[in-house]
Amino acid sequence: MSPIREFYNPIITNLLREHDRLPHDKVEERKSFQRRILFLMTTIKMEEFSNTPA
């Protein structure tokens, strides 16, 4: 696992747990968690991509 994934995976895992604890009728709050998770996952991919040798 890349160092960037090792750093962000616990954060993403915690956000997923918080998201899953929310009731389904809290749509906006759930979407907010989803956006933060997606942002972090995108950050990981961009960092890995930028560190890949050409």
N, C-alpha and C positions, 0 to 999 in steps of 0.2 A: 504494500500500500504506500502511495506517495506521501511525503511529509505534509503536503497541503490537505490531503484527505484525512490523515491522522489528526490534524488540527481541527478541521471543520466537522468531521463525522459526529463527535459527541454533541456539538451544538445542534446539528440537524436532527439527531436522534431525540434530543430534548424537545425541540420544536414539534416534531411529529407526535410525541407523547402528549404534549399540551393540546395540539390540534385534535387528537383522538379523544381527549377528555371533554371537549366542548360538545354541547348538545347540537344536534343537526339543525335546529332552528336558528342557531347563531351563525347565519350564513356569512355576514360581513367579517366577523371575527375569524371564521374558518378560512375565508379567502385571504385575509391578511397573513395568516400563518403560511398558507400555500405560497403566497408571493415571496415571503421571506425565505422559505425553503428553496424555492426555485432560484432565487437570486444567489443563495449560497452554493447551490449545485452548479450554477452557471459560472460562478467565481472559481470553483474548483477546476472545471473544465478549461476555462480560459488560462488559468495559471499553469495547468499541466501542458496545455498546448504551447504556451510561450516558453516552457522549459524543455520542449522536445527538440533534440538536435535536428538541424535542417539537412 
